C-alpha cells in the first residue's frame, strides 16, 4: 500500500502526517526517523481500523478498487 504524507521541517526536527488517515501523524529528529515513525503509525492506525471492523456486528466489509 502507498499513502501520501506531508513532511514538514520544524525547530525540533520533522513532523509528518498522513492526510488520508485522519489523526495519523508522527515526528522524528531526522527526516529518516520521521519517515520510519509514520510507517509505524500507519500500520498501527490500520490495525485499529481492522479491529473496529471485526467488532461491528451486522456489518459487511468490502473493498473497492480505485483507479486514478
C-alpha atoms as an extended CHARMM CRD file, in Angstrom:
* protein
*
        68  EXT
         1         1  UNK       CA              0.0000000000        0.0000000000        0.0000000000  PROA      1               0.0000000000
         2         2  UNK       CA              1.0900000000        3.5460000000       -0.6290000000  PROA      2               0.0000000000
         3         3  UNK       CA             -0.0820000000        6.5930000000        1.2900000000  PROA      3               0.0000000000
         4         4  UNK       CA              0.6330000000       10.2330000000        0.6070000000  PROA      4               0.0000000000
         5         5  UNK       CA              2.2180000000       12.0090000000        3.5440000000  PROA      5               0.0000000000
         6         6  UNK       CA              3.0880000000       15.5690000000        4.4470000000  PROA      6               0.0000000000
         7         7  UNK       CA              6.6110000000       16.0600000000        5.8160000000  PROA      7               0.0000000000
         8         8  UNK       CA              7.4570000000       19.3940000000        7.4360000000  PROA      8               0.0000000000
         9         9  UNK       CA             10.7060000000       20.6020000000        8.9400000000  PROA      9               0.0000000000
        10        10  UNK       CA             10.2830000000       22.1370000000       12.3780000000  PROA      10              0.0000000000
        11        11  UNK       CA             12.5230000000       23.5560000000       15.0900000000  PROA      11              0.0000000000
        12        12  UNK       CA             12.5620000000       20.1590000000       16.8090000000  PROA      12              0.0000000000
        13        13  UNK       CA             13.1480000000       18.0580000000       13.6610000000  PROA      13              0.0000000000
        14        14  UNK       CA             10.3890000000       16.8630000000       11.3490000000  PROA      14              0.0000000000
        15        15  UNK       CA              6.6590000000       16.3830000000       11.7010000000  PROA      15              0.0000000000
        16        16  UNK       CA              4.7960000000       14.0730000000        9.3730000000  PROA      16              0.0000000000
        17        17  UNK       CA              1.1380000000       13.2930000000        8.8070000000  PROA      17              0.0000000000
        18        18  UNK       CA             -0.9850000000       11.1540000000        6.5310000000  PROA      18              0.0000000000
        19        19  UNK       CA             -3.9550000000       13.2350000000        5.2850000000  PROA      19              0.0000000000
        20        20  UNK       CA             -5.8080000000       10.1270000000        4.0750000000  PROA      20              0.0000000000
        21        21  UNK       CA             -5.8830000000        8.7640000000        7.6370000000  PROA      21              0.0000000000
        22        22  UNK       CA             -7.2600000000       11.4970000000        9.9310000000  PROA      22              0.0000000000
        23        23  UNK       CA             -5.2890000000       11.8170000000       13.1490000000  PROA      23              0.0000000000
        24        24  UNK       CA             -2.3940000000        9.7220000000       11.8650000000  PROA      24              0.0000000000
        25        25  UNK       CA              0.7830000000       11.6940000000       12.4660000000  PROA      25              0.0000000000
        26        26  UNK       CA              4.2560000000       11.3450000000       13.9250000000  PROA      26              0.0000000000
        27        27  UNK       CA              7.5840000000       13.1030000000       14.1920000000  PROA      27              0.0000000000
        28        28  UNK       CA             11.3050000000       12.4840000000       14.2670000000  PROA      28              0.0000000000
        29        29  UNK       CA             14.5940000000       14.2180000000       14.9170000000  PROA      29              0.0000000000
        30        30  UNK       CA             15.6530000000       13.4910000000       11.3330000000  PROA      30              0.0000000000
        31        31  UNK       CA             13.7850000000       13.0480000000        8.0760000000  PROA      31              0.0000000000
        32        32  UNK       CA             14.6540000000        9.3440000000        8.0420000000  PROA      32              0.0000000000
        33        33  UNK       CA             13.4060000000        8.8730000000       11.6070000000  PROA      33              0.0000000000
        34        34  UNK       CA             10.1710000000       10.7490000000       10.8470000000  PROA      34              0.0000000000
        35        35  UNK       CA              9.5230000000        8.5460000000        7.8080000000  PROA      35              0.0000000000
        36        36  UNK       CA             10.1570000000        5.3710000000        9.8190000000  PROA      36              0.0000000000
        37        37  UNK       CA              7.8360000000        6.6430000000       12.5440000000  PROA      37              0.0000000000
        38        38  UNK       CA              4.9850000000        7.4780000000       10.1530000000  PROA      38              0.0000000000
        39        39  UNK       CA              5.2510000000        3.9870000000        8.6480000000  PROA      39              0.0000000000
        40        40  UNK       CA              4.7680000000        2.5540000000       12.1360000000  PROA      40              0.0000000000
        41        41  UNK       CA              1.9100000000        4.9820000000       12.8450000000  PROA      41              0.0000000000
        42        42  UNK       CA              0.1400000000        3.9920000000        9.6160000000  PROA      42              0.0000000000
        43        43  UNK       CA              0.4960000000        0.2760000000       10.4340000000  PROA      43              0.0000000000
        44        44  UNK       CA             -0.9200000000        0.8300000000       13.9210000000  PROA      44              0.0000000000
        45        45  UNK       CA             -3.7610000000        3.0050000000       12.5870000000  PROA      45              0.0000000000
        46        46  UNK       CA             -4.7690000000        0.3360000000       10.0730000000  PROA      46              0.0000000000
        47        47  UNK       CA             -4.6000000000       -2.3920000000       12.7390000000  PROA      47              0.0000000000
        48        48  UNK       CA             -7.0400000000       -0.4290000000       14.9090000000  PROA      48              0.0000000000
        49        49  UNK       CA             -9.3760000000        0.0320000000       11.9350000000  PROA      49              0.0000000000
        50        50  UNK       CA             -9.3120000000       -3.7350000000       11.3030000000  PROA      50              0.0000000000
        51        51  UNK       CA            -10.1530000000       -4.4030000000       14.9550000000  PROA      51              0.0000000000
        52        52  UNK       CA            -13.0590000000       -1.9510000000       14.8300000000  PROA      52              0.0000000000
        53        53  UNK       CA            -14.4140000000       -3.5580000000       11.6640000000  PROA      53              0.0000000000
        54        54  UNK       CA            -14.2960000000       -7.0210000000       13.2500000000  PROA      54              0.0000000000
        55        55  UNK       CA            -16.1680000000       -5.7270000000       16.2900000000  PROA      55              0.0000000000
        56        56  UNK       CA            -19.0100000000       -4.1950000000       14.2540000000  PROA      56              0.0000000000
        57        57  UNK       CA            -21.9540000000       -6.5900000000       14.2850000000  PROA      57              0.0000000000
        58        58  UNK       CA            -24.1730000000       -6.8950000000       11.2310000000  PROA      58              0.0000000000
        59        59  UNK       CA            -21.6610000000       -5.0520000000        9.0500000000  PROA      59              0.0000000000
        60        60  UNK       CA            -20.3600000000       -6.2980000000        5.7480000000  PROA      60              0.0000000000
        61        61  UNK       CA            -16.8080000000       -5.3000000000        4.9520000000  PROA      61              0.0000000000
        62        62  UNK       CA            -15.9530000000       -4.8620000000        1.2810000000  PROA      62              0.0000000000
        63        63  UNK       CA            -13.0680000000       -3.4870000000       -0.7350000000  PROA      63              0.0000000000
        64        64  UNK       CA            -13.2350000000       -1.3760000000       -3.8690000000  PROA      64              0.0000000000
        65        65  UNK       CA            -10.5920000000       -0.6600000000       -6.4970000000  PROA      65              0.0000000000
        66        66  UNK       CA             -9.7880000000        2.9580000000       -7.2490000000  PROA      66              0.0000000000
        67        67  UNK       CA             -8.0850000000        3.9700000000      -10.4880000000  PROA      67              0.0000000000
        68        68  UNK       CA             -6.5700000000        7.4230000000      -10.5920000000  PROA      68              0.0000000000
